[in-house]
Amino acid sequence: MCGIAGIFDPAALSGADRLGSLAATMAATLEHRGPDDSGVWVDADAGIAFGHRRLAVIELGVGGAQPMASSGGRWMVSYNGEIYNYREVRRRLECHGTQFRGGSDTEVMAAAVEQWGVDQALDACEGMFALALWDRRDRHLHLVRDRFGEKPLYYGWVGKLFAFGSELKAMCVVPGFSAELDRRAVARYLRHNCIPAPDTIYQGVRKLLPGHLVTLTTASAPGHLPRQRCYWSAADAVARSRQQPVTASDTEMTDQLESTLSDAVAARMVADVPVGAFLSGGIDSSTIVALMQQHATGPVRTFTVGFADRSFDESAEAAAVAAYLGTDHTAVQVGDAEAVEVIHRLPDIWDEPFADVSQIPTYLVSQVARRAVTVSLSGDGGDELFAGYNRHAWLDRVWGRAATVPGGLRRTAGSALGRIPPAVFERAGRATSVLPTGWQVRNPSNKMSKLARVLSASDPEHAYQALTTHWANSTAMVLGADQQDPHAQDDEVDQSSSPVAGAGITEQMLWLDLTGYLPDDILVKVDRAAMAVSLETRVPFLDRKTLELAWSVPLSAKLRGGRTKWLLRQVLERHVPAALVERPKMGFGLPIGSWLRGELAPWAEHLLDERRLRAQGVLDPLPVRRAWELHRSGRRDLGYELWDVLVLQAWIDRWMPSLMR
């Protein structure tokens, strides 16, 4: 895992010293992503420079140093990530006569591109990566992002220079960078608690979409963003899988999933540094650790963090699974003060607004793991592939019944439910506080508000959006968002139609999770949290063969008898007793609502001050202040919605203080 950055001057007027200095300065902002080594490569005649920060994981010596030239000299590579099947690809290349100088996967990627060309090389490689390729012969720059979006890549024009980097902070240090707020992106952020690709918080700066690449040439016009071209289509992969359905027995499907996932786990355990895993004690992480233990020569190192609030603490369950599997387990109890301290670092770790509150425990467990290992496997992706979120089961039942009611009557019922005072639901929710953990109803007024929006939805996609939306009126909240030209970004993106159009609501939710929530939220969270402490994370569920299998098995293998992830549970129960992992899904959260009424209240009041909001001119203060008063008084639990606004405000303080003048 590494950090990459670079500058391209199509006119080649900048000179070697300036190009090298810019690339080095940009790369220096990414030292946390690569503390082991740094490198800069410049071709002033072509107007190109790459900067690199290295976290050494495979081929720890100089044989893995970057930027790296292909053996024939045509290609220069600066690369962040891992190619899990690099040994297999290397053997194929050796059959073509390729000779290798060292043992790194970077050299294999460079050789594959030289032998087969960009697209065929990408098809041959299974891995996670953000990649910059310079073609010395044709003078083309290619930027590439992996299929699922595990590794980030940002780009845009800064005057007459084209800049790119693993994180936005690398671009912000380029002289002349225009930090102009994209208000439409802010509105999308308030709706989703993250900024979906290809948008970023800044106008004129883009994220590369998963499975896409961009190409620039010496004829590229400054200010004109290149078209994002799809080299691998999730839509095509899902469509092909659905056209070849698995018709095997339950036992045969379980065998097939166990074998496929076991291979993916084994491939992600290859490293020249210590490897471990996050373990929450839930279905996904427990399955990954159980399969790791099958391949390991000794106890797998596993890590978890616990919290004082039992309703957010899974450390006891994780310890029980670890004990059963015989892992070398580390559990650290984190106090509220330690978790709160991380909040002030968030704008630097995620250098655009990002408000998934589980970012805090993810950072803390990464910190714990980094003390012992350099690489950690995680269970992310299991929910999106095998229907593991509560909404997958709940919305399937609710929409299945609601859709039988005439649309007009259903929407009337939703409207009536939405008019019931939230305090009624909050009182009912408090009555459940005497019940055991897992049976208590949290945020009852929010849940009923979402139910009302679901009943009012016109189709399954709108019903899904009702469940996943934070601020439903976000465009109206962001001043000027509705006036900003939606076509102001002049680049184009290859668009694929949904492969599940007309399918049931659960398949549509899984597709939207795979292409939206997973890359825009989950993978952003994991990458930034882990790389902030120089920890590489690997995600075995995000493997092409696992994806294909997940979309070829029947839906009844995912949801059965009200149980989510049914097929994945069958795999896990071969290794861990069901009693150790069967419990209501908790998620990796924090009691942010109560913190905002307690120790974080002064901080929140400062950031939500009406005078401050008016002077800033970004948000309409009225809905923000109304939500704050409702939450602070205890009449509503709006902790997550307010967290979105607070993270935005903290980010503005760090990155755009000029808005406060």
Buried (B, 14 or more C-beta within 10 A) or exposed (E): BBBBBBBBBBEBEBEEEBBBBBBBBBBBBBEBBBBBBBBBBBBBEBBBBBBBBBBBBBBBEEBBBBBBBBBEEBBBBBBBBBBBBBEBBBEBBEEEEBEBEBBBBBBBBBBBBBBBEBBEBBEBBBBBBBBBBBBBEEBBBBBBBBBBBBBBBBBBBBBBBBBBBBBBBBBBBBEEBEBEBBBBBBBBBBBBBBBBBBBBBBBBBBBBBBBBBBBBEBEBEEEEBBEBBBBBBBBEBBBBBBEEEBEBEEEEBBBBBBEBBBBBBBBBBBBBBEBBBBBBBBBBBBBBBBBBBEEBEEEBBBBBBBBEEEEBBBBEBBBBBBEBBEBEBBBBEBEBEBBBEBBEBBBBBBBBBBBBBBBBBBBBBBBBBBEEBBBBBBBBBBBBBBBBBEBBBBBBEBBEEBBEEEEEEBBBBBEEBBEEEBBEBBEEBEEEEEEEEEEBBBBBBBBBBBBBBBBBBEEBBEBBBBBBBBBBEBBEBBBEBEEBEEEEBEBEBEEBEBBBEEBBBBBBBBBBBBBBBBBBBBBBBBBBBBBBBBBBBBBBBBBBBBBBBBBBBBBEBBBBEEEBBBBBBBBBBEBBEEEBBEBEBBBBBBBBBBBBBEEBEEBBEEBBBEEBBEEBEBBBBEBBBEBBEBBBEEBBBBBBBBBBBBBBBBBBBBBBEEBEE
